[in-house]
């Protein structure tokens, strides 16, 4: 009996220490961590995450049953004494699955746009996201929150070039994007395939990668244009290709003939990328 009581006390977690909404003066809950009834909380319609692994959710539920909710969820207050999730849906769902009546929650003030931004940024910080999920979250932040790539890179704590590399994956054929999401190929394979402008050729090479287990390095070699056997002036261009590529945020290739004359080829996969290159040239 004593052991059961101890286990029950442990399972209360933060709940044992927190006030409830009913014990606080109406309108004074913002900025506080309180104990909220689960039936007063609605899920976030802006939640970018749509899939929740049932096994890891069950593990989290087991942990909550044993120790309680350690980290509060975040909600925003609506009218009529109801609340909406901003972040922490896994904790919310796990608590529901074991029939908890209430959960620790930090209440903050946020409008629809702020709620969407917080949900997207929290989603991006997860460890188990695949590259396409990250790219889609970046794309939503740019288009729905109207952030520039520079502003977004600061929000999520990533280099601008990293953000650009993820966004460019969305220019791949949808079948290839699904292949990245399902783990058939890596982000490195996807970036290499972006150098192939023709979608049918992209798909053809993608199928070869999946069938043969081709490495990223081999894929990069496969998409490189065939160079002339005699290229005495190759060295004077190759050491500068990376700097040009970084400047334009686009794939860059150089070709040099036997007389030392050559071309710089800048590739783009969408009108948006073309406009970015044109802007840099201006």
QUIGI-V586835 format. One record per residue. N is the residue number from 0. PSI is psi as a letter, one per 40 degrees, with the letter a starting at -180 (none if undefined). NEAR is the number of other C-alpha atoms within 8 Angstrom. Layout:
n-><N,N>
psi-><PSI,PSI>
near-><NEAR,NEAR>
This chain:
n-><0,1,2,3,4,5,6,7,8,9,10,11,12,13,14,15,16,17,18,19,20,21,22,23,24,25,26,27,28,29,30,31,32,33,34,35,36,37,38,39,40,41,42,43,44,45,46,47,48,49,50,51,52,53,54,55,56,57,58,59,60,61,62,63,64,65,66,67,68,69,70,71,72,73,74,75,76,77,78,79,80,81,82,83,84,85,86,87,88,89,90,91,92,93,94,95,96,97,98,99,100,101,102,103,104,105,106,107,108,109,110,111,112,113,114,115,116,117,118,119,120,121,122,123,124,125,126,127,128,129,130,131,132,133,134,135,136,137,138,139,140,141,142,143,144,145,146,147,148,149,150,151,152,153,154,155,156,157,158,159,160,161,162,163,164,165,166,167,168,169,170,171,172,173,174,175,176,177,178,179,180,181,182,183,184,185,186,187,188,189,190,191,192,193,194,195,196,197,198,199,200,201,202,203,204,205,206,207,208,209,210,211,212,213,214,215,216,217,218,219,220,221,222,223,224,225,226,227,228,229,230,231,232,233,234,235,236,237,238,239,240,241,242,243,244,245,246,247,248,249,250,251,252,253,254,255,256,257,258,259,260,261,262,263,264,265,266,267,268,269,270,271,272,273,274,275,276,277,278,279,280,281>
psi-><d,d,d,d,d,d,d,d,d,d,e,d,b,d,d,e,e,i,i,i,d,d,e,i,h,h,e,e,d,h,e,i,h,i,h,h,h,d,e,e,h,i,i,h,e,e,h,e,h,e,h,h,h,d,d,d,d,d,d,d,d,d,d,d,d,d,e,i,h,d,h,i,i,h,i,i,h,a,i,f,f,i,i,h,h,d,i,f,d,d,d,d,d,d,d,d,d,e,f,i,d,i,i,h,h,h,h,i,h,h,a,d,d,d,d,d,d,d,d,d,d,d,d,d,e,i,d,e,i,i,d,d,d,d,d,d,d,d,d,d,d,d,d,d,e,f,i,i,d,d,d,d,d,d,d,e,f,i,i,d,d,d,d,d,d,d,d,d,d,e,e,i,i,d,d,d,d,d,d,d,d,e,e,d,i,i,d,d,d,d,d,d,d,d,e,h,d,h,d,d,d,d,d,d,d,d,d,d,d,d,d,e,f,h,i,d,d,d,d,d,d,d,e,h,i,h,i,i,d,h,g,d,e,d,d,e,d,d,e,e,d,d,d,d,d,d,d,e,f,i,h,h,i,i,h,h,a,e,e,e,i,a,i,h,h,h,i,i,e,i,d,d,d,d,d,d,d,d,d,d,d,none>
near-><4,5,6,7,8,8,9,9,8,10,12,11,11,10,12,6,5,10,8,9,11,5,6,9,8,6,5,6,12,10,8,8,11,13,13,12,9,11,6,9,11,9,7,8,4,7,10,8,6,5,4,7,6,6,6,7,12,9,8,10,13,8,9,13,9,10,11,13,14,8,5,11,15,12,13,12,12,8,6,4,7,10,12,12,14,14,10,10,9,8,11,11,9,13,12,10,8,8,6,9,8,9,15,15,12,13,14,11,8,8,6,6,8,8,11,11,10,10,13,13,11,9,10,10,7,7,4,4,8,8,10,12,9,11,13,10,13,11,9,10,13,12,8,6,9,7,10,7,10,8,8,12,12,9,7,9,6,8,8,9,8,8,13,10,9,12,12,10,14,11,9,12,10,6,7,11,12,8,10,15,11,6,7,8,10,9,9,7,12,13,11,12,14,13,9,10,9,6,9,6,9,13,11,8,9,10,8,10,12,10,6,6,7,9,8,10,6,8,13,11,7,6,10,6,4,4,6,7,4,6,11,9,11,10,7,7,9,8,7,8,11,8,7,9,11,9,7,9,9,11,9,12,8,11,9,13,12,9,7,10,7,8,7,8,7,8,8,10,9,7,7,6,10,10,8,9,11,8,7,8,5,4>
